């Protein structure tokens, strides 16, 4: 886990602006759900929590403020470019390199009481989340919890003709860029097929008070898609 993986094809960038977007996205999710860690997850001394695809680590750092310092919190990502400087890590928080689509090493097998996954919609270039789900199961302790938050980008709520046009254009760019989001709608079934029991499932749109926030965050995200589609066309034609 110490070597940087050879391929980092994260499509939305890892610069300062993209890190700010991820931190804003975390605030949006927190305001929408009303929690960082689901309240049904029991908190125990010396428990271990991990996040796969942690990006800036904002979820982990926020969670660390709510839990006892004996809880170990680990962030994993295929790139360390967005990790906070190590001198800012709380004593019980650490960050490491890991390709979550590769089978985890034995040192991570059945190690975690909780694993958090969020917004992998642009990370999975296939119609199947099964590989990620299998690796989550390998890392979870028996009886452990998975908290997964995802946006169904193929089934958005649109309310104006301009929004409808934007949605059609973005979906067309998804196709040209080779991004498949259809797996999100089937996520519940995929989790069940992965021998995970669903204890709580919420499928909601953002409330009126958060829709403007969500629209700005989505627009910032979508701003990277045309560049991605152009790159994809250039690659295919080479």
C-alpha positions as CSV (number, residue, x, y, z in Angstrom):
1,X,0.0,0.0,0.0
2,X,3.0,2.3,-0.1
3,X,3.5,2.5,-3.8
4,X,1.3,4.8,-6.0
5,X,-0.8,2.6,-8.3
6,X,0.2,2.8,-11.9
7,X,-3.2,3.9,-13.2
8,X,-5.2,6.8,-11.7
9,X,-8.1,7.4,-14.1
10,X,-10.2,9.5,-11.8
11,X,-12.0,11.7,-14.3
12,X,-12.9,14.8,-12.3
13,X,-9.4,15.9,-11.4
14,X,-7.4,16.3,-8.2
15,X,-6.5,20.0,-8.2
16,X,-7.4,22.6,-5.6
17,X,-10.7,23.5,-7.2
18,X,-11.7,19.8,-7.3
19,X,-10.8,19.3,-3.7
20,X,-12.9,22.3,-2.7
21,X,-15.8,20.7,-4.7
22,X,-15.4,17.5,-2.7
23,X,-15.4,19.3,0.6
24,X,-18.6,21.2,-0.5
25,X,-20.1,18.0,-1.6
26,X,-19.5,16.5,1.8
27,X,-21.3,19.5,3.4
28,X,-24.2,19.0,1.0
29,X,-24.6,15.3,1.9
30,X,-24.3,16.0,5.6
31,X,-27.0,18.7,5.5
32,X,-29.2,16.4,3.4
33,X,-28.9,13.3,5.6
34,X,-28.5,15.0,9.0
35,X,-25.5,12.8,10.0
36,X,-22.0,11.8,9.1
37,X,-22.2,8.2,10.3
38,X,-25.6,6.6,10.3
39,X,-27.0,6.7,13.9
40,X,-27.9,3.0,13.8
41,X,-24.2,2.0,13.7
42,X,-23.1,1.1,17.3
43,X,-20.0,2.9,18.5
44,X,-17.5,0.8,20.4
45,X,-14.1,1.4,22.0
46,X,-11.2,0.6,19.6
47,X,-13.5,0.0,16.6
48,X,-12.0,0.5,13.2
49,X,-13.6,2.5,10.4
50,X,-12.4,2.9,6.8
51,X,-13.4,5.0,3.8
52,X,-12.6,3.8,0.3
53,X,-12.0,6.5,-2.3
54,X,-11.6,9.1,0.5
55,X,-10.3,11.9,-1.7
56,X,-9.6,14.9,0.6
57,X,-10.5,12.9,3.7
58,X,-13.2,15.4,4.7
59,X,-15.7,12.7,5.8
60,X,-13.1,11.0,8.0
61,X,-11.9,14.3,9.5
62,X,-15.5,15.3,10.3
63,X,-16.3,11.9,11.8
64,X,-13.2,12.0,14.0
65,X,-14.6,15.0,15.8
66,X,-17.7,13.0,16.8
67,X,-16.1,9.8,18.0
68,X,-13.8,8.8,20.9
69,X,-10.1,9.1,20.1
70,X,-9.8,5.3,20.6
71,X,-11.7,4.7,17.3
72,X,-9.2,4.1,14.5
73,X,-10.2,5.8,11.3
74,X,-8.4,4.9,8.0
75,X,-8.7,6.6,4.6
76,X,-7.8,4.8,1.4
77,X,-7.5,6.2,-2.2
78,X,-5.7,5.3,-5.4
79,X,-4.0,8.7,-5.2
80,X,-2.5,10.7,-2.3
81,X,-2.7,14.0,-4.2
82,X,-5.7,15.2,-2.2
83,X,-4.7,13.8,1.2
84,X,-4.3,16.5,3.9
85,X,-0.8,17.2,5.1
86,X,0.2,14.5,7.7
87,X,0.7,17.1,10.4
88,X,-3.0,17.9,10.2
89,X,-4.0,14.3,10.8
90,X,-5.7,13.6,14.2
91,X,-3.9,11.0,16.2
92,X,-6.5,8.3,15.4
93,X,-6.7,9.1,11.6
94,X,-4.4,7.9,8.9
95,X,-4.4,7.8,5.1
96,X,-2.9,5.2,2.8
97,X,-2.8,4.3,-0.9
98,X,-5.0,1.5,-2.1
99,X,-6.7,0.6,-5.3
100,X,-10.1,-0.4,-4.0
101,X,-10.9,-2.4,-7.3
102,X,-8.0,-4.8,-6.6
103,X,-8.3,-7.5,-4.0
104,X,-7.2,-6.1,-0.6
105,X,-4.1,-7.5,1.0
106,X,-4.4,-10.0,3.8
107,X,-3.5,-7.2,6.3
108,X,-6.8,-5.5,5.5
109,X,-9.0,-8.6,5.4
110,X,-11.8,-8.6,8.0
111,X,-10.3,-5.6,9.8
112,X,-13.1,-3.0,9.8
113,X,-16.3,-2.6,11.7
114,X,-17.5,0.1,9.3
115,X,-16.7,0.9,5.7
116,X,-17.9,4.1,4.0
117,X,-18.3,4.6,0.3
118,X,-19.6,7.7,-1.4
119,X,-20.1,9.0,-5.0
120,X,-18.3,6.2,-6.9
121,X,-20.6,7.0,-9.9
122,X,-17.7,8.4,-11.9
123,X,-15.1,5.9,-10.8
124,X,-16.7,2.7,-12.0
125,X,-16.3,2.5,-15.8
126,X,-18.6,-0.5,-16.0
127,X,-22.2,-1.4,-15.4
128,X,-21.4,-3.5,-12.3
129,X,-20.4,-2.5,-8.8
130,X,-19.7,-6.1,-7.9
131,X,-15.9,-5.9,-7.7
132,X,-16.1,-3.0,-5.3
133,X,-18.8,-4.8,-3.2
134,X,-16.7,-8.0,-3.0
135,X,-13.7,-6.1,-1.8
136,X,-15.7,-4.2,0.8
137,X,-17.0,-7.6,2.1
138,X,-13.4,-8.8,2.3
139,X,-12.4,-5.9,4.4
140,X,-15.4,-5.9,6.7
141,X,-15.4,-7.9,9.9
142,X,-18.3,-10.4,10.2
143,X,-21.3,-8.4,11.2
144,X,-19.7,-5.1,10.0
145,X,-21.5,-2.2,8.5
146,X,-21.3,-0.6,5.0
147,X,-22.6,3.0,4.6
148,X,-22.9,3.9,0.9
149,X,-24.2,7.2,-0.5
150,X,-24.6,7.6,-4.2
151,X,-26.3,9.9,-6.7
152,X,-28.4,8.4,-9.5
153,X,-27.2,10.7,-12.3
154,X,-29.4,9.0,-14.9
155,X,-32.6,9.7,-13.0
156,X,-32.4,13.3,-12.0
157,X,-35.3,15.6,-11.1
158,X,-35.6,18.3,-13.8
159,X,-38.1,21.0,-13.6
160,X,-37.5,23.5,-16.5
161,X,-36.9,23.2,-20.3
162,X,-33.3,24.5,-19.8
163,X,-32.7,21.8,-17.2
164,X,-34.1,19.1,-19.5
165,X,-31.7,20.3,-22.3
166,X,-28.8,20.2,-19.9
167,X,-29.6,16.7,-18.8
168,X,-29.8,15.4,-22.4
169,X,-26.5,17.1,-23.2
170,X,-24.7,15.7,-20.1
171,X,-26.1,12.1,-20.7
172,X,-24.8,12.3,-24.3
173,X,-21.4,13.3,-22.9
174,X,-21.5,10.4,-20.5
175,X,-22.0,8.0,-23.4
176,X,-19.2,9.5,-25.4
177,X,-16.8,9.5,-22.5
178,X,-17.6,5.8,-21.7
179,X,-19.1,6.5,-18.3
180,X,-21.8,4.0,-17.2
181,X,-24.1,5.1,-14.4
182,X,-26.9,2.5,-14.9
183,X,-25.4,0.4,-12.1
184,X,-26.5,3.0,-9.5
185,X,-30.2,2.3,-10.0
186,X,-29.5,-1.4,-9.3
187,X,-27.2,-0.9,-6.3
188,X,-29.6,-2.3,-3.8
189,X,-29.9,-5.5,-5.8
190,X,-26.1,-5.7,-6.2
191,X,-25.6,-5.4,-2.5
192,X,-28.1,-8.2,-1.9
193,X,-26.4,-10.3,-4.5
194,X,-23.1,-9.7,-2.7
195,X,-24.6,-11.3,0.4
196,X,-25.0,-8.0,2.3
197,X,-28.2,-7.4,4.3
198,X,-29.7,-3.9,3.8
199,X,-30.7,-2.5,7.1
200,X,-31.7,1.0,5.9
201,X,-32.3,2.4,2.4
202,X,-33.2,6.0,1.7
203,X,-33.9,7.3,-1.8
204,X,-34.7,11.0,-1.7
205,X,-34.3,14.2,-3.7
206,X,-32.7,17.2,-2.1
207,X,-35.1,19.4,-0.2
208,X,-36.0,22.9,-1.4
209,X,-33.5,24.5,0.9
210,X,-30.6,22.5,-0.6
211,X,-31.5,22.4,-4.3
212,X,-29.6,25.5,-5.2
213,X,-26.6,24.2,-3.3
214,X,-26.9,20.9,-5.1
215,X,-27.3,22.6,-8.5
216,X,-24.1,24.6,-8.1
217,X,-22.2,21.5,-6.9
218,X,-23.5,19.5,-9.9
219,X,-22.6,22.3,-12.3
220,X,-19.0,22.3,-11.0
221,X,-18.9,18.6,-11.4
222,X,-20.4,18.6,-14.9
223,X,-17.9,21.3,-16.0
224,X,-15.3,18.5,-16.2
225,X,-17.3,16.2,-18.4
226,X,-16.8,18.0,-21.8
227,X,-13.1,17.9,-21.3
228,X,-13.4,14.2,-20.5
229,X,-15.5,13.5,-23.5
230,X,-12.9,15.3,-25.7
231,X,-10.1,13.3,-24.2
232,X,-12.1,10.1,-24.8
233,X,-12.7,10.9,-28.5
234,X,-9.0,11.7,-29.0
235,X,-8.0,8.4,-27.4
236,X,-10.4,6.3,-29.4
237,X,-9.3,8.0,-32.7
238,X,-5.6,7.5,-32.1
